Amino acid sequence: MLKMAKLFIFSIFIFLFFCFSEVFSSDELEINADQFTYDKNNTRIYATGNVEVIDDLFKLSAEKVFLNNETNVISATDKVKIFDKKDGTILRANKIVADKTLDNAIIHENYLYIPTQVEGKKDKHIRIAAKKVERRDQYWEKLESGVFTACDICKNKKTNKYEQPLVQVKAKKIIHNKKDMTVKFYDSYLDLNGRSIFYIPYFSIPSPFVKRKAGFLAPSYKQNHYFGFSTDIPYYIPINKYNDLTIQPKFSQKRNPALFMEHRKNFKNGEIRTDFSGTIENQKVNSIKENKKRGHLRTESKFDISENTYLNLKLERATDRNYLNTYRYGHRDILESSIKLASHRKQNFYSLESYLIQDLRTNISKESKPKIFPRFKFDLNSQNFLNRINLNTNGEFVNLYRKKGVETKKFFINQNLLFPTILADGTELEIGTHLNAGFYNISKYENPDNGKFEYNKNRINAFPIFSAKLTKPYFKNSKDYLTIFEPNVLFIKSNKKAFNRSIPDENSISNFDLDYFDIFNVNRFSSNDRMDNQSRIDYGFKLKKKSKESEFVSEIAIGQSYHFKNHSYLQKNTGISRRFSDFVGNVLIRPVDSFTIKSTFSLDQEKLSLKNAYTDVTFNQNKNFLQISNIHSPPVLDDSGKTQIEGKNQYSFLYNQFISDFWSFTTSTTFDKKNEIKFNNISTKLKYEDECLGISFTWNRKYTHNAEDPTSNNFMVLFSLKEIMEGDI
């Protein structure tokens, strides 16, 4: 029995000895290995076989590791791998000699992976290889015969060997300074698919560990009629953590240089973004004189005052109309500057606003441009008030003034009481009462009702409206389909004084087009200055059929209005000028998930001919996208019946094809069968983009009346090296 006890204790001792011989601790370094050799004072430790050295900041693995505690030197050979816990880098090497912190080291046959995160894509790595690396004080590294690439290293299945990356930079010497976050390349070559194509004696890029670093962004090269050959070379400057600046000079063959600047600044509670551009013309073009200063300024900011309150500021100005279009800021006639303070509390909304308009049209005088200060709006809502009523009150106070033309001060309020209920048979009934009242002070206005010029008049416009809406959905549930039929009826009792022309309408109704989404609104005009003054009945239905087994959906909606009297002052093209309005409808057909047809249309109520139509046909499958759109509309007339805007029969075409994983092709065009200029724009882009390289070729033919930039071809090439010279291609 005693012998058995002794044998058991000896077995436990042997077990513990062999278990704990695999783990060795030395000055906060944990070492795991198959075998250890060390002196009696643990001064020198030699570990072999699946060695792991674990520190708070790194994890080192190798086949052989030697540690000298007297000199604090550690060396590792054979399949060396170091994982940096701080930045996530992975280092592979054949041999490394370093201090115990790895801050100072000599590394042979180095291969470094630096992880980077790309939004919306899987993680990727920057790769840096070198024959020898010298590291000093954690902040400085010298790489001899180094290679830098962001490309994936692919293996050839036929040869079972790794291929050269598509793009790489080879350099005799690379200095990585982690203090100023720069990587400097000396005697370098740009390699494309294994061939050196460009020699660069010296260049510098931001460190892969820094997210924001000063430097050049991807340039663009263009060719068109107005500029000739031109290039944009953006330079990015991070001023501080929350503040940056991009300077983008534009050099061209035919014109003086232009300067574009973008400044961004983030605050704890908001942000400011400012765009500025300017140039001095070197030639006389159309109405633009030689040596004329031209430019554009746009600044926009938003600040959160509190959880429910924000402040928006916007300023935009340009020297002339054509500058925006010629220098690619968009073709716009009106620029708006504004201040807006808004707040919301539960379902209530308040805003205080001010507007300053710059009208760039040459036929509009500066004196007639409106200024609005102040404009106060509110919208108050209470659902289930007294358990039965939905209560809404909205209104605004506006002070509009100008040097020449109508000036208006007004206070308008709408009071809406809605009584919704559901009857026993499922019919939804909503009774509503609406009180609309406006108080106006009007100056310098020619009254169209009597033809008199009224210098200063006070007016009150108040009228009630009664509404009753009925909706009764019907359901049919079969084995394969769900069908919903929903008729709608809306009755409106209004006041003929609602449409009051003695009050100026700053939001013109000439552009009004009746569609299905307007027809069941109590007031179908966008402005409180004009209210729908006719008692009427709106009626229509929705029919929807949906498959239970597939993506099939079909939907059609049709509606019409009957007015008890004709509108006196509306043009025929509004669709509601007669007793019976035009028919309006909406159609959706989706036989499969990848194919959709949508259309909103109106039909003349007498001839049943097509009047307005907005149609989209889309096909989307496997990232390939096709969209064909059509806008069909009649001319827009003014009060006298003259054509303000010509009618349209406009087609738009957009197609995007992914040729392969990296190549894509996009083309688009717009043309109008009724317009003098049939084509508005033709654009084609061929793009290549992988994890390390981006290049795009764009051809654009732009049709325009602009004398500075007439119909011409525009060709652009944009080249981007990822992690070296970023750019949106």
C-alpha positions in Angstrom: 0.0 0.0 0.0 2.9 2.3 0.9 4.6 1.5 -2.4 1.4 2.4 -4.3 1.1 5.8 -2.6 4.8 6.6 -3.3 4.2 5.6 -7.0 1.1 7.8 -7.2 2.9 10.8 -5.7 5.9 10.3 -8.1 3.5 10.1 -11.1 1.9 13.4 -10.1 5.3 15.0 -9.8 6.3 13.8 -13.3 3.1 15.0 -14.8 3.4 18.5 -13.3 7.0 18.7 -14.3 6.4 18.1 -17.9 3.3 20.3 -18.0 4.9 23.3 -16.6 8.1 22.9 -18.5 6.2 24.1 -21.6 5.5 27.5 -20.0 8.3 29.9 -18.9 7.9 33.4 -17.5 10.7 35.9 -17.7 10.2 39.6 -16.8 6.6 39.8 -17.8 7.2 37.8 -21.0 5.3 34.6 -21.2 7.1 31.9 -23.3 5.6 28.7 -24.5 7.6 26.0 -26.4 8.1 22.3 -26.9 11.6 22.5 -25.2 13.6 24.8 -23.1 17.3 25.1 -22.3 18.6 27.7 -19.8 21.3 28.4 -17.2 20.7 28.1 -13.5 20.1 31.8 -13.1 17.6 32.0 -16.0 19.9 34.6 -17.6 19.9 32.9 -21.0 16.9 31.0 -22.3 16.8 29.0 -25.5 13.4 27.8 -26.6 12.7 25.5 -29.6 9.7 24.0 -31.3 6.4 25.9 -31.7 7.7 28.8 -29.6 5.3 31.6 -28.6 6.5 34.8 -26.8 3.5 36.8 -25.4 3.6 40.3 -24.2 0.9 42.9 -23.5 1.7 44.6 -26.8 2.7 41.8 -29.1 2.7 38.0 -29.8 5.8 36.4 -31.4 5.9 32.9 -32.8 8.9 31.1 -34.3 10.7 27.8 -34.3 13.7 29.0 -32.4 13.9 31.9 -29.8 17.0 33.0 -27.7 16.5 35.4 -24.8 19.3 37.1 -22.9 17.9 38.8 -19.8 21.2 40.5 -19.0 21.3 42.4 -22.3 17.5 42.4 -22.8 18.0 41.1 -26.3 15.7 38.6 -28.0 16.4 36.8 -31.3 14.1 34.5 -33.3 14.7 32.4 -36.4 12.7 30.2 -38.7 9.1 31.1 -39.6 9.0 34.2 -37.5 5.6 35.8 -37.1 4.8 38.9 -35.0 1.3 40.1 -34.3 1.1 43.7 -33.0 -1.9 44.0 -30.7 -1.9 47.8 -30.8 -2.3 48.4 -34.6 -3.1 44.9 -35.9 -0.1 44.5 -38.1 1.3 41.1 -39.0 5.1 40.7 -39.6 6.7 37.7 -41.1 10.4 37.3 -41.3 13.3 34.8 -41.5 15.2 36.3 -38.6 14.9 39.1 -36.1 17.2 40.5 -33.4 15.6 43.0 -31.1 15.2 44.3 -27.6 12.5 42.7 -25.5 10.0 45.5 -26.5 10.7 45.0 -30.2 11.1 48.8 -30.5 14.7 48.5 -31.7 15.3 45.6 -34.1 17.1 44.2 -37.1 14.8 42.2 -39.3 15.8 40.0 -42.2 13.6 39.1 -45.1 10.7 41.1 -43.8 7.1 40.8 -45.0 4.6 43.2 -43.3 0.8 43.1 -43.5 -0.9 46.4 -42.5 -4.7 46.0 -42.3 -6.9 48.8 -43.6 -10.7 49.1 -43.4 -12.7 50.0 -46.5 -16.3 51.0 -45.9 -18.7 48.5 -47.4 -16.0 46.1 -48.3 -14.1 43.3 -46.7 -10.8 44.0 -44.8 -7.7 44.3 -47.0 -4.0 44.6 -46.3 -1.2 46.9 -47.4 2.0 44.8 -48.0 5.5 45.9 -47.4 8.5 43.6 -48.1 12.2 44.1 -47.7 15.5 42.2 -47.6 16.5 44.0 -44.4 14.7 46.3 -41.9 16.3 48.5 -39.3 14.0 49.7 -36.5 14.9 52.4 -34.0 13.0 53.6 -30.9 9.6 52.4 -32.3 9.3 55.6 -34.4 11.8 55.1 -37.2 12.3 52.2 -39.7 14.6 51.8 -42.7 13.9 49.2 -45.3 16.5 48.1 -47.8 15.4 46.9 -51.2 11.8 47.4 -50.2 8.5 46.8 -52.0 5.2 48.5 -51.3 1.8 47.4 -52.6 -1.9 47.4 -51.7 -2.7 44.7 -54.2 -3.7 41.2 -53.3 -1.1 38.5 -53.9 -2.7 35.9 -56.1 -1.6 32.3 -56.6 -1.4 30.8 -60.1 -3.3 27.5 -60.0 -1.4 26.1 -62.9 2.2 26.8 -61.6 1.2 26.8 -57.9 3.3 29.9 -57.5 2.4 33.4 -56.3 2.3 36.0 -59.1 3.6 39.5 -59.1 1.1 42.1 -57.8 -0.6 44.2 -60.5 0.9 47.5 -59.1 3.8 47.8 -56.8 6.5 50.4 -55.9 10.1 49.1 -55.6 12.7 51.3 -53.9 16.3 51.0 -53.0 15.6 52.5 -49.6 12.3 53.3 -47.8 12.2 55.4 -44.6 9.1 55.0 -42.4 8.9 57.8 -39.8 6.0 57.1 -37.4 6.5 60.4 -35.6 5.6 62.7 -38.6 3.6 59.8 -40.2 5.4 59.7 -43.6 6.9 57.0 -45.8 9.7 58.3 -48.0 10.9 56.4 -51.1 14.4 56.7 -52.6 15.4 55.5 -56.1 12.1 53.9 -56.8 10.2 52.4 -59.7 6.6 52.0 -60.4 5.9 48.4 -61.5 2.9 47.4 -63.5 2.3 43.7 -63.8 5.9 43.0 -63.1 7.4 45.6 -65.4 9.0 48.8 -64.3 7.3 51.6 -66.2 8.3 54.8 -64.4 11.4 55.9 -62.4 10.9 58.3 -59.4 14.1 59.4 -57.7 12.2 60.5 -54.6 8.6 60.8 -53.3 6.7 60.7 -50.0 3.3 59.4 -49.0 1.4 59.4 -45.7 2.0 56.5 -43.4 -0.5 53.7 -43.7 -1.2 54.2 -40.0 -2.5 57.7 -40.4 -6.1 58.4 -41.7 -5.5 62.0 -42.6 -2.3 63.3 -44.1 -1.3 66.2 -46.3 -0.6 65.3 -49.8 -1.7 65.2 -53.4 -4.9 63.4 -54.4 -5.6 61.7 -57.7 -5.4 64.2 -60.6 -7.8 64.3 -63.5 -7.1 65.1 -67.2 -9.7 66.5 -69.5 -10.1 67.7 -73.1 -12.9 69.9 -74.3 -13.7 72.9 -76.6 -13.5 75.7 -74.0 -10.4 74.7 -72.0 -8.5 72.6 -74.5 -6.4 70.1 -72.6 -6.7 70.7 -68.8 -5.8 69.1 -65.6 -7.0 69.3 -62.0 -4.4 68.6 -59.3 -6.0 68.5 -55.8 -3.8 68.9 -52.6 -5.2 67.9 -49.2 -4.2 69.7 -46.0 -5.5 68.4 -42.6 -5.3 71.5 -40.5 -6.1 69.7 -37.3 -8.3 66.8 -36.1 -11.6 68.5 -37.0 -10.5 70.9 -39.7 -9.2 70.3 -43.3 -8.6 72.1 -46.6 -8.5 70.9 -50.2 -6.8 73.2 -52.7 -7.4 72.3 -56.3 -5.8 74.4 -59.0 -7.0 73.9 -62.6 -4.5 74.4 -65.4 -5.7 74.5 -69.0 -4.4 75.1 -72.5 -6.7 77.9 -73.5 -7.6 79.7 -70.3 -5.9 81.2 -67.3 -5.5 79.0 -64.2 -8.5 78.6 -61.9 -8.4 77.8 -58.2 -10.9 75.7 -56.4 -10.9 75.3 -52.6 -13.0 73.2 -50.2 -12.8 73.8 -46.4 -14.5 71.6 -43.9 -14.6 72.1 -40.1 -16.4 69.8 -37.6 -17.6 71.0 -34.2 -18.9 69.1 -31.3 -22.4 70.1 -32.3 -22.2 70.8 -36.0 -20.2 71.4 -39.1 -19.3 74.0 -41.7 -18.4 73.3 -45.4 -17.2 76.1 -47.7 -16.5 75.9 -51.5 -14.7 78.7 -53.3 -13.5 79.1 -56.8 -12.2 81.9 -58.9 -10.3 82.9 -62.1 -9.4 85.8 -64.2 -10.5 85.5 -67.9 -7.7 86.0 -70.4 -10.0 86.3 -73.4 -13.2 88.1 -74.3 -16.0 85.5 -74.6 -19.6 86.5 -75.3 -20.5 89.0 -72.7 -17.4 88.2 -70.5 -14.7 90.8 -70.8 -11.0 90.2 -70.8 -9.4 90.3 -67.4 -12.8 89.9 -65.7 -12.7 88.4 -62.3 -15.1 85.4 -62.1 -15.9 83.1 -59.2 -18.3 81.3 -57.0 -18.8 80.9 -53.2 -20.9 78.4 -51.4 -20.9 77.8 -47.6 -23.3 75.7 -45.7 -23.4 74.8 -42.0 -25.6 73.0 -39.5 -25.4 73.2 -35.8 -27.4 71.3 -33.2 -28.5 73.9 -30.5 -30.1 71.1 -28.4 -31.5 67.7 -28.9 -34.6 69.1 -30.7 -33.3 72.4 -32.2 -30.9 73.1 -35.0 -29.5 76.0 -36.9 -28.8 76.0 -40.7 -26.8 78.7 -42.5 -26.3 78.8 -46.2 -24.7 81.4 -48.5 -24.2 81.1 -52.2 -23.1 83.7 -54.7 -21.6 83.7 -58.3 -20.3 86.4 -60.5 -22.4 85.3 -63.5 -24.7 82.6 -64.8 -22.4 80.9 -67.3 -19.5 80.5 -64.8 -21.4 77.8 -62.8 -22.0 75.7 -65.9 -18.7 76.2 -67.6 -16.7 75.3 -64.5 -19.0 72.4 -63.6 -20.9 73.8 -60.7 -24.2 73.0 -62.5 -26.5 75.1 -64.6 -28.6 77.1 -62.2 -30.5 80.4 -62.6 -31.3 81.1 -59.0 -28.9 80.9 -56.0 -30.4 80.9 -52.5 -28.9 82.2 -49.3 -30.7 81.5 -46.1 -30.8 81.3 -42.3 -33.0 78.7 -40.6 -33.6 78.0 -36.9 -35.9 75.0 -36.5 -37.2 73.0 -33.5 -39.5 70.1 -33.1 -41.2 68.9 -29.9 -43.0 65.5 -30.2 -45.3 66.1 -33.2 -44.9 69.9 -33.3 -42.6 71.8 -35.5 -41.4 75.5 -35.5 -39.0 77.4 -37.7 -37.6 80.9 -38.1 -36.2 81.6 -41.6 -34.7 84.3 -43.8 -33.9 84.2 -47.5 -31.8 86.2 -49.9 -32.1 85.4 -53.6 -29.5 85.9 -56.4 -31.2 85.7 -59.8 -28.6 85.2 -62.5 -30.9 85.6 -65.5 -29.9 88.7 -67.5 -33.6 89.7 -68.1 -34.3 90.0 -64.4 -33.4 93.2 -62.7 -31.6 93.3 -59.4 -34.3 95.5 -57.9 -37.0 92.9 -58.5 -35.2 90.1 -56.6 -37.2 89.3 -53.4 -35.8 89.3 -49.9 -37.6 87.5 -47.0 -37.0 88.5 -43.4 -38.4 87.0 -41.3 -40.4 83.9 -42.1 -41.9 82.1 -39.1 -43.7 78.8 -39.6 -45.3 76.4 -37.1 -47.1 73.1 -37.3 -48.9 71.8 -34.3 -50.4 68.3 -34.2 -52.4 66.3 -31.6 -53.6 62.8 -32.4 -56.6 61.3 -30.6 -57.5 64.6 -29.0 -60.4 63.9 -26.7 -60.0 60.2 -27.8 -61.8 61.0 -31.1 -60.3 64.0 -32.9 -57.0 64.6 -34.8 -56.2 68.3 -34.4 -53.8 70.2 -36.6 -52.9 73.9 -36.6 -50.3 75.3 -39.0 -49.4 78.8 -40.2 -46.8 81.3 -41.1 -45.8 84.9 -40.9 -43.8 86.3 -43.9 -42.3 89.6 -44.6 -41.3 89.8 -48.3 -39.8 93.0 -49.7 -37.9 94.1 -52.8 -36.8 97.5 -54.3 -39.0 97.1 -57.3 -42.3 95.1 -57.4 -44.8 93.7 -55.0 -44.1 93.7 -51.3 -46.2 91.6 -48.9 -46.5 91.1 -45.2 -48.8 88.3 -44.3 -50.0 86.0 -41.5 -51.8 82.9 -42.5 -53.3 80.1 -40.3 -54.9 76.8 -41.1 -57.0 75.0 -38.5 -57.9 71.4 -39.3 -60.2 69.1 -37.2 -60.5 65.5 -38.4 -63.0 62.9 -37.0 -61.9 59.4 -38.1 -64.0 56.4 -37.5 -64.5 52.8 -38.8 -68.0 51.6 -39.4 -69.3 48.2 -38.7 -68.7 46.9 -42.3 -65.1 48.1 -42.3 -65.7 51.4 -44.1 -63.3 54.1 -43.0 -65.0 57.5 -42.6 -63.2 60.8 -41.9 -65.1 64.0 -41.4 -63.1 67.2 -41.4 -63.6 70.9 -40.8 -61.0 73.4 -42.0 -60.7 77.1 -41.2 -58.3 79.1 -43.3 -57.6 82.7 -42.5 -55.0 85.2 -43.9 -54.2 88.8 -43.0 -52.2 90.7 -45.6 -50.5 94.1 -46.0 -49.8 94.5 -49.8 -47.8 97.3 -51.5 -47.2 98.1 -55.1 -49.5 95.5 -56.6 -51.5 95.7 -59.8 -54.8 94.0 -59.0 -55.8 91.7 -61.9 -59.5 91.8 -60.8 -59.9 95.6 -61.4 -56.6 96.5 -63.2 -55.8 99.2 -60.6 -52.4 99.8 -59.1 -52.7 99.5 -55.3 -49.8 101.1 -53.5 -50.8 100.0 -50.0 -53.7 97.8 -49.0 -54.8 95.6 -46.0 -56.8 92.5 -46.7 -58.4 89.7 -44.8 -59.1 86.4 -46.5 -61.0 83.9 -44.3 -63.1 80.9 -45.3 -64.2 77.5 -44.0 -63.9 74.2 -45.8 -65.8 71.0 -45.0 -64.6 67.5 -46.1 -65.8 64.0 -45.9 -63.7 61.0 -47.0 -64.8 57.4 -47.5 -62.5 54.4 -48.0 -63.7 50.8 -48.1 -61.0 48.1 -48.8 -62.0 44.7 -50.2 -59.8 41.6 -49.9 -59.7 38.4 -51.9 -57.4 35.8 -50.7 -56.8 32.9 -53.0 -54.2 30.1 -52.9 -51.6 32.0 -55.0 -52.6 35.6 -54.8 -53.8 38.4 -52.5 -56.0 41.0 -54.2 -56.9 44.3 -52.6 -59.5 46.6 -54.1 -59.9 50.0 -52.4 -62.3 52.7 -53.7 -62.0 56.2 -52.3 -64.4 59.2 -52.3 -63.7 62.7 -51.0 -66.3 65.4 -50.8 -65.2 69.0 -50.4 -67.5 72.0 -49.7 -65.5 75.2 -50.2 -65.9 78.9 -50.6 -65.7 80.7 -53.9 -63.6 83.5 -52.3 -60.8 81.1 -51.5 -59.2 81.8 -54.9 -58.5 85.5 -54.2 -56.6 87.2 -57.0 -56.5 90.5 -55.2 -53.8 88.8 -53.1 -50.5 88.4 -55.0 -49.3 84.8 -55.5 -45.6 84.6 -55.0 -45.7 80.8 -55.6 -47.1 80.7 -59.1 -49.8 78.1 -59.9 -48.9 78.1 -63.6 -46.7 75.1 -63.1 -49.5 73.1 -61.4 -50.0 69.7 -62.8 -52.7 67.5 -61.4 -51.6 63.9 -60.6 -52.9 61.0 -58.6 -51.0 62.1 -55.4 -52.7 65.5 -55.5 -56.2 64.6 -56.2 -57.3 63.6 -52.7 -55.7 66.7 -51.0 -58.1 69.3 -49.5 -55.9 72.1 -51.1 -54.2 71.0 -54.2 -52.1 74.2 -54.5 -48.7 74.5 -52.8 -49.2 78.0 -51.7 -51.5 79.4 -49.0 -52.0 82.4 -51.3 -54.2 80.3 -53.5 -56.8 77.8 -52.2 -59.0 75.5 -54.2 -62.2 77.5 -54.3 -64.6 74.9 -55.8 -66.8 72.5 -54.1 -66.1 69.1 -55.6 -66.2 65.3 -55.4 -63.0 63.3 -55.8 -63.4 59.6 -56.6 -61.1 56.8 -57.6 -59.8 53.4 -56.7 -56.7 51.3 -56.1 -56.3 47.7 -57.3 -53.3 45.7 -56.1 -52.5 42.0 -56.7 -49.6 40.3 -55.0 -48.2 36.8 -55.4 -47.7 34.6 -52.3 -45.0 32.5 -54.0 -43.0 35.0 -56.1 -42.1 38.6 -56.3 -45.0 39.4 -58.7 -46.8 42.7 -57.8 -49.2 44.7 -60.0 -51.0 47.9 -58.9 -53.2 50.4 -60.6 -54.8 53.5 -59.3 -57.3 55.8 -61.1 -59.0 59.0 -60.0 -61.0 62.0 -61.1 -62.7 65.1 -59.7 -66.1 66.6 -60.4 -66.4 70.4 -59.7 -69.8 71.9 -59.1 -68.7 75.0 -60.9 -65.9 75.8 -63.4 -62.7 77.4 -62.2 -62.6 81.0 -63.5 -58.9 81.7 -63.6 -57.0 78.5 -64.3 -55.5 77.5 -67.6 -56.7 74.4 -69.4 -53.4 72.6 -68.9 -53.8 72.5 -65.1 -56.2 69.6 -65.5 -58.9 71.0 -63.1 -60.2 74.0 -65.1 -63.4 72.2 -66.2 -66.3 70.5 -64.3 -64.8 67.1 -64.8 -61.1 67.0 -64.3 -58.5 65.0 -66.2 -58.2 61.3 -65.3 -55.1 60.7 -63.2 -53.5 57.4 -62.4 -50.5 55.5 -61.2 -49.3 52.1 -62.4 -46.8 49.6 -60.9 -45.9 46.3 -62.5 -43.2 44.0 -61.1 -43.4 40.5 -62.6 -40.0 39.6 -61.0 -37.8 41.2 -58.4 -35.3 42.4 -61.1 -37.8 44.1 -63.4 -40.1 47.0 -62.6 -42.4 49.4 -64.6 -43.7 52.5 -62.9 -45.8 55.3 -64.4 -47.8 58.3 -63.2 -50.0 59.8 -65.9 -53.0 62.0 -66.7 -55.6 61.6 -69.5 -57.6 64.4 -71.1 -61.2 63.8 -69.8 -62.8 64.5 -73.2 -60.5 62.9 -75.7 -58.9 60.3 -73.3 -55.5 61.3 -74.9 -52.3 61.2 -73.0 -51.5 64.5 -71.4 -48.8 64.0 -68.7 -46.8 60.9 -68.1 -43.7 60.1 -66.0 -42.6 56.5 -66.7 -39.6 54.4 -65.5 -38.7 51.0 -66.7 -35.9 49.4 -64.7 -34.0 46.1 -64.8 -31.5 45.3 -62.0 -29.8 41.9 -61.8 -26.3 40.8 -60.6 -25.2 44.5 -60.2 -26.2 45.2 -63.8 -28.6 48.1 -64.1 -30.8 49.4 -66.9 -33.2 52.3 -66.6 -35.3 53.9 -69.4 -37.4 56.9 -68.4 -39.8 59.2 -70.2 -41.3 62.5 -69.4 -44.3 63.6 -71.5 -45.8 67.0 -70.6 -47.7 69.8 -72.4 -46.5 73.4 -72.5 -46.7 75.6 -69.4 -48.8 78.7 -70.0 -49.0 82.0 -68.1 -52.2 83.9 -67.2 -52.5 85.3 -70.7 -52.1 81.9 -72.3 -48.6 82.5 -73.6 -46.2 79.6 -73.5 -43.7 79.9 -70.7 -42.1 76.5 -70.9 -42.2 74.3 -74.0 -43.8 70.9 -73.9 -41.6 67.8 -73.4 -41.3 64.4 -74.8 -38.0 63.5 -73.1 -36.3 60.1 -72.9 -33.5 59.2 -70.5 -31.3 56.1 -70.8 -28.9 54.7 -68.2 -27.1 51.4 -68.4 -24.4 50.0 -66.1 -22.7 46.7 -66.9 -20.2 44.8 -64.7 -17.9 43.2 -67.3 -15.9 41.4 -64.7 -15.0 41.7 -61.0 -12.9 44.8 -61.7 -14.2 46.2 -65.0 -17.5 48.1 -65.4 -19.1 50.1 -68.2 -21.7 52.9 -67.8 -23.5 54.9 -70.4 -26.3 57.4 -70.3 -28.1 59.9 -72.5 -31.1 62.2 -72.5 -32.9 63.5 -75.6 -36.1 65.4 -76.2 -38.2 64.8 -79.4 -39.8 68.3 -79.1 -36.8 70.4 -78.2 -34.6 72.2 -80.7 -31.6 70.5 -79.1 -32.6 66.8 -79.3 -29.8 65.5 -77.1 -29.1 67.0 -73.7 -26.1 64.9 -72.8 -24.3 61.7 -73.8 -21.9 60.2 -71.3 -19.9 57.0 -71.4 -17.4 55.6 -68.8 -15.2 52.6 -68.8 -13.8 51.9 -65.3 -11.3 49.5 -63.7 -11.0 49.3 -60.0 -9.5 46.8 -57.7 -8.0 46.9 -54.2 -4.9 48.8 -55.3 -5.6 50.5 -58.6 -8.3 52.7 -60.1 -8.5 54.1 -63.6 -11.5 55.5 -65.6 -12.0 56.7 -69.1 -14.9 59.1 -69.6 -16.3 60.6 -72.8 -19.0 63.2 -72.6 -20.8 65.1 -75.4 -22.6 68.0 -74.0 -25.3 69.9 -75.9 -25.7 73.5 -74.8 -26.6 77.0 -75.9 -23.7 78.4 -73.7 -21.4 80.4 -75.9 -18.5 79.8 -73.6 -19.0 76.0 -73.7 -20.8 75.1 -76.9 -21.8 71.6 -77.9 -18.5 69.7 -77.7 -16.8 66.5 -76.8 -15.2 66.2 -73.4 -12.7 63.4 -72.6 -11.4 62.7 -69.1 -8.9 60.2 -67.7 -8.7 59.7 -63.9 -6.0 57.6 -62.4 -5.7 56.5 -58.7 -3.2 54.4 -56.8 -5.0 53.2 -53.6 -3.2 54.0 -50.3 -0.8 56.3 -52.3 -3.0 58.7 -54.3 -6.7 58.3 -53.5 -9.4 59.5 -55.7 -13.1 59.0 -56.6 -13.1 57.4 -60.0 
